[in-house]
């Protein structure tokens, strides 16, 4: 599961999927021009269950207008990933224009501690009618 940032991966990528829930959402609008999208900073807290198990706290920057919205976020996860314990930082973002949505995300290189030191890969967070899920593609 772990790989060094300087060495190529030695195994194929592994995909881990777990459920999560948002347990805290504290928005603060910092720019509302009246015309155009309002900008807000949100402190978000999550609880993860399953192969990704733990909690996170993060800051989300949002832009929400009448025809769409976008966000970027940095969050520190504390817990276990596939049985390995430590902390790691996820950065992710996305946009939605009402017709289609796009998301992206990464494990921040060098941000892992404990058994999560060296964790590398991509992260995707999804919300739909069946709930919220995190997908980690680890290399």
Legacy VTK file of the C-alpha trace (Angstrom):
# vtk DataFile Version 3.0
C-alpha trace
ASCII
DATASET POLYDATA
POINTS 139 float
0.000 0.000 0.000
2.727 2.513 0.841
5.137 3.767 -1.753
7.991 6.227 -1.598
7.668 9.435 -3.577
10.979 8.770 -5.311
10.444 5.138 -6.298
7.959 3.917 -8.896
5.051 1.843 -7.587
5.876 -1.839 -7.302
2.315 -3.106 -7.565
-0.843 -2.229 -9.417
-3.040 0.483 -7.961
-5.508 -0.644 -5.293
-8.959 0.840 -4.912
-10.537 1.232 -1.469
-14.133 2.400 -0.977
-15.718 3.405 2.333
-18.734 5.313 3.603
-18.532 8.691 5.288
-20.843 11.251 6.775
-20.457 14.976 7.262
-20.742 15.570 11.019
-20.042 19.303 10.988
-20.526 22.085 8.436
-19.699 25.609 9.608
-19.866 28.134 6.725
-18.612 31.713 6.829
-19.244 33.955 3.814
-16.224 36.193 3.282
-17.232 37.903 0.036
-20.796 38.470 -1.166
-20.702 41.041 -3.958
-24.450 40.964 -4.596
-23.771 40.185 -8.240
-21.895 36.999 -9.045
-21.126 34.066 -6.768
-20.683 34.422 -3.033
-17.393 33.115 -1.652
-17.407 31.151 1.595
-14.992 29.319 3.865
-16.425 26.215 5.522
-14.985 24.181 8.383
-16.098 20.618 7.677
-15.853 17.521 9.883
-16.390 13.964 8.652
-16.563 10.464 10.090
-15.405 7.580 7.848
-16.426 3.923 8.280
-15.068 0.799 6.667
-11.661 0.170 5.114
-11.078 3.923 5.576
-11.990 4.441 9.247
-11.574 7.629 11.263
-12.338 11.334 11.298
-11.248 14.430 9.419
-11.340 18.173 9.761
-10.871 20.468 6.815
-11.340 23.850 5.238
-13.452 24.137 2.109
-13.489 27.230 -0.089
-16.719 27.502 -2.057
-18.118 29.638 -4.858
-21.855 29.287 -5.414
-23.735 31.166 -8.087
-27.093 30.790 -9.781
-25.736 28.607 -12.608
-23.180 26.492 -10.813
-20.784 25.994 -7.958
-17.239 24.921 -7.230
-15.014 24.088 -4.275
-11.465 23.311 -3.221
-10.593 21.686 0.099
-7.747 20.530 2.319
-8.542 18.108 5.116
-6.497 16.140 7.639
-7.672 12.554 8.100
-6.881 10.760 11.370
-7.495 7.027 11.574
-6.749 3.910 9.573
-6.564 3.141 5.877
-6.697 -0.590 5.142
-5.560 -1.284 8.727
-2.624 1.174 8.717
-2.928 3.895 11.378
-1.824 7.540 11.202
-2.787 10.871 9.670
-2.723 12.114 6.100
-3.882 15.209 4.221
-6.344 15.006 1.351
-6.803 17.855 -1.141
-9.805 17.747 -3.431
-12.113 19.921 -5.433
-14.861 20.004 -7.966
-17.388 21.957 -9.927
-20.990 21.446 -10.972
-22.753 23.435 -13.678
-26.107 21.713 -13.173
-25.646 19.446 -16.202
-22.454 17.648 -15.246
-20.103 17.499 -12.286
-16.328 17.094 -12.156
-14.221 16.213 -9.108
-10.537 15.631 -8.470
-8.389 14.878 -5.471
-5.033 13.659 -4.219
-3.251 12.470 -1.132
-0.767 15.287 -0.408
2.747 13.844 -0.955
4.756 13.598 2.267
1.768 14.414 4.494
1.335 10.982 6.050
2.371 10.117 9.598
2.678 6.819 11.435
1.841 3.834 9.252
0.353 6.197 6.639
3.746 7.780 5.924
4.387 7.446 2.194
0.717 7.005 1.281
0.175 8.106 -2.323
-2.799 8.202 -4.625
-6.014 9.885 -5.638
-9.213 10.515 -3.689
-12.777 10.963 -4.900
-15.715 11.932 -2.695
-19.227 11.230 -4.006
-22.723 11.927 -2.710
-25.835 10.366 -4.191
-29.171 8.850 -3.163
-27.426 5.874 -1.529
-25.143 8.036 0.646
-21.642 9.464 0.738
-18.570 7.461 -0.259
-14.838 8.020 -0.414
-12.769 6.189 -3.014
-9.000 6.009 -2.641
-6.911 4.733 -5.542
-3.557 3.966 -3.934
-0.312 3.410 -5.771
LINES 1 140
139 0 1 2 3 4 5 6 7 8 9 10 11 12 13 14 15 16 17 18 19 20 21 22 23 24 25 26 27 28 29 30 31 32 33 34 35 36 37 38 39 40 41 42 43 44 45 46 47 48 49 50 51 52 53 54 55 56 57 58 59 60 61 62 63 64 65 66 67 68 69 70 71 72 73 74 75 76 77 78 79 80 81 82 83 84 85 86 87 88 89 90 91 92 93 94 95 96 97 98 99 100 101 102 103 104 105 106 107 108 109 110 111 112 113 114 115 116 117 118 119 120 121 122 123 124 125 126 127 128 129 130 131 132 133 134 135 136 137 138
